[in-house]
Amino acid sequence: QVQLVESGGGLVTPGGSLRLSCLASGMMFRIYAMGWYRQAPGKQRELVATITSAESTNYADSVKGRFTISRDNAKNTVYLQMNSLKPEDTAVYYCNTGMGGMTYWGKGTLVTVSS
């Protein structure tokens, strides 16, 4: 059974940094693309960044140049390094993957950017 567990969220002041982690289990991690999504209060869930098995990356325009997605296949973990955080980055951040026609989500980790 695929499980995704996010961690690393918290409260940070504008301009600060956080690193999110997502530990995957029950899957052959290294062969699947992984993604980070976020959902702000009252808004739809949106794509933040993705990384393929070949480590090709893609970012939402709103986070380009500030966020970096990476993966460590030895640790079955995908990371999201978030720098220069803004209040509009406040959201629950979710880890995501898909295989065999199924989409899997973690329970999310809350990031709050506020002074």
MOMO-V808425 format. One record per residue. RES is the residue in one small letter. NEAR is the number of other C-alpha atoms within 12 Angstrom. D_CENTER is the distance of its C-alpha to the mean C-alpha in Angstrom with 1 decimal. Layout:
# MOMO-V808425
res->RES near->NEAR d_center->D_CENTER
res->RES near->NEAR d_center->D_CENTER
This chain:
# MOMO-V808425
res->q near->11 d_center->20.2
res->v near->24 d_center->16.5
res->q near->25 d_center->14.5
res->l near->32 d_center->10.8
res->v near->30 d_center->10.6
res->e near->33 d_center->8.0
res->s near->27 d_center->9.7
res->g near->27 d_center->10.3
res->g near->30 d_center->10.4
res->g near->24 d_center->13.8
res->l near->24 d_center->16.3
res->v near->25 d_center->16.7
res->t near->21 d_center->19.3
res->p near->21 d_center->19.0
res->g near->19 d_center->18.7
res->g near->24 d_center->17.0
res->s near->26 d_center->14.0
res->l near->33 d_center->11.4
res->r near->28 d_center->9.3
res->l near->36 d_center->6.6
res->s near->35 d_center->7.3
res->c near->40 d_center->7.2
res->l near->34 d_center->10.9
res->a near->35 d_center->12.2
res->s near->22 d_center->15.9
res->g near->15 d_center->18.6
res->m near->23 d_center->17.6
res->m near->22 d_center->18.6
res->f near->31 d_center->15.2
res->r near->24 d_center->16.4
res->i near->19 d_center->17.6
res->y near->29 d_center->14.7
res->a near->34 d_center->12.1
res->m near->47 d_center->8.4
res->g near->44 d_center->5.9
res->w near->47 d_center->2.9
res->y near->36 d_center->5.7
res->r near->37 d_center->7.6
res->q near->26 d_center->11.2
res->a near->25 d_center->13.7
res->p near->17 d_center->17.1
res->g near->10 d_center->19.4
res->k near->12 d_center->17.1
res->q near->12 d_center->15.6
res->r near->20 d_center->12.1
res->e near->26 d_center->10.9
res->l near->26 d_center->8.9
res->v near->35 d_center->6.9
res->a near->38 d_center->6.8
res->t near->34 d_center->8.1
res->i near->33 d_center->10.0
res->t near->24 d_center->13.3
res->s near->22 d_center->15.4
res->a near->17 d_center->17.4
res->e near->22 d_center->14.5
res->s near->18 d_center->15.0
res->t near->24 d_center->12.2
res->n near->24 d_center->12.0
res->y near->24 d_center->10.9
res->a near->21 d_center->11.8
res->d near->13 d_center->15.1
res->s near->20 d_center->14.2
res->v near->27 d_center->11.8
res->k near->20 d_center->13.8
res->g near->17 d_center->15.4
res->r near->25 d_center->13.4
res->f near->31 d_center->9.8
res->t near->32 d_center->9.6
res->i near->37 d_center->7.4
res->s near->33 d_center->9.6
res->r near->34 d_center->10.7
res->d near->23 d_center->13.7
res->n near->26 d_center->15.6
res->a near->12 d_center->18.1
res->k near->17 d_center->15.8
res->n near->28 d_center->13.9
res->t near->34 d_center->10.6
res->v near->43 d_center->7.6
res->y near->36 d_center->6.6
res->l near->41 d_center->5.3
res->q near->28 d_center->8.8
res->m near->35 d_center->9.7
res->n near->24 d_center->13.4
res->s near->24 d_center->16.1
res->l near->30 d_center->14.3
res->k near->26 d_center->16.2
res->p near->19 d_center->17.2
res->e near->22 d_center->15.8
res->d near->37 d_center->12.2
res->t near->29 d_center->13.1
res->a near->32 d_center->11.2
res->v near->35 d_center->9.7
res->y near->41 d_center->5.9
res->y near->40 d_center->5.6
res->c near->43 d_center->4.9
res->n near->41 d_center->7.6
res->t near->38 d_center->10.6
res->g near->24 d_center->14.1
res->m near->19 d_center->17.5
res->g near->10 d_center->21.1
res->g near->7 d_center->20.6
res->m near->11 d_center->18.3
res->t near->18 d_center->14.8
res->y near->29 d_center->12.9
res->w near->28 d_center->10.5
res->g near->29 d_center->9.8
res->k near->22 d_center->11.5
res->g near->31 d_center->8.9
res->t near->32 d_center->9.2
res->l near->26 d_center->11.1
res->v near->36 d_center->11.0
res->t near->29 d_center->14.5
res->v near->27 d_center->16.0
res->s near->18 d_center->19.7
res->s near->13 d_center->22.9
